[in-house]
Amino acid sequence: MPRILVVDDEAHIQHVVSLKLRHDGMDVVTASDGDEALALAIEQRPDAIVTDFQMPGLTGLELSAAIREHAELADVPVLMLTARGFGLTDEQLAEHRIAEVMTKPFSPREMLQRVRSLLERASSSTGDQTREQGQIA
């Protein structure tokens, strides 16, 4: 069962996202700010992170940068939720390795599809790395 860390300081968004993911059979861990999310990410080692951009403590970009400093979290895919009108540059997305961006308001169904896609891509790249390591050994 994939574990997803959902980070948003708006309780209703955190609830909707968590509910949709749980109904799809995922284990969901939640945080209300970036600092709490970083601690939970280190402790829980999620398979993916859905995070708001603007929130107390670490922003979504700062959270993404901070998790990349931990080898065990370096490849965790991040889906960033942003308020309408707040744009992220391609440079920011690349620098912080943000896999997906969705603008609020968003469709919970589309969010679920994107999380599934992130998990599939992460699983397939892990499988590729495992096969490559097996061939080298």
N, C-alpha and C positions, 0 to 999 in steps of 0.2 A: 504494500500500500504506500503510494508516494506521500511524502510529508511536505506540506506547503506552508511557508511562513507568510502570513498576511499582515501587512503593516499599514495602518491608516489611523490618523487621529480623529477622524469622523466615525463615530460609533456605528451609524447606520450603514456606511459603506463597508466597514469592516464586517458587519453582520451579513450583509447581502453577499459579499464575496465569499466569506467563510461558509455560509449556508449552501451556496451553489457548488462549491468544491466538495464539501462533506457529502452532499446528495449524490455526487459522482463517485463516492467511495474513497476520497482522499482524507488523510489525516491532516488536520489544520491546527497550526499554532498561531496565536495572534499577539501583536504588539501594538501599542498606541503611539510610540515615538521611535525615532531612529536609534537612540541609545539602548532602549529595551530590546529592540529588534536585533542589534548586533550581539548582545549577550545571549539571546535565545538562539540566534544562528550558530554561534560557537558551541552552545550546549546541545542543541537539537539536530544540527547538521541537516537542514532541509534539502529536498530535491529541487525545489524552485522557490523563488521569492516573488510575491506580488506586493509592491510598495508604492505608496503615495510619494510624490516628489516633495511637496511642501508640508512639513510637519515639525513639531518641536524636537529639539535635540539635533541629531544628525538629519540632514535632508536625505531624500532618496539617493541622490548622487553620492553624497558623503558615505552613506551606508554601503552602497555598492563598492566604493573605493576601499572602505574599511574591510569588507569581507574578502576582497581580493588579496589582502595581506596575509590571510590564513590559507595555507596550502590546501587544507581539506575542504575549503569553501571556494577556492579560486575559480572553479568551473560551474558553480551553481548559477543557472540562468535566472535573470531578473526581468520581470515585467513591470514597467514603470507606469503609474497612473498619474496624469497631470490635469490640472484645472484647465478648462477651455481658455484658449488664448495664450497659455504659457508654452512657449516652444523650446525644445531642446535642440541644440545644434548637432550635426552629424559628428563633429569633433568630440562633443561631450559624450554622446552615445558610444563612440568607439573607445574613447579614453577610459570610460567606466564600465565598458562591456555590458551595456544594457541590451538585452536580446529583443525586447518588444516594448512599444510605447502605445498606450491607449489614452485618449482624451476623455475626461469626465464631461458630461455624463456618458456612460458607456453601457453597452448591452451585456448583462451578466452571461448570456448564452455565448456571445463572442469572446468574452473574457475566458470562459471555461474552455472554449475551443483553442484559444491561444496557449493556455496553460498546458493542455494536453499536447499540443504541438511542441512546446518547449521541452516537455518531458520525453517525448519521442525522439527529438533531435539529440537531447543529452544522452539518452539511453543508447542511441545508435552510435554516437561519437565515442562513448565509453566502450562499447563493443568493438569498434574499430581499433581503439588504442589497445585493448586487451589482445585482439588478434595480432596486431603488429608486435606487441611485446612477446607474444608466444612464438612468433616467427623468428624473432631475434635470438631468443633463448636457445 
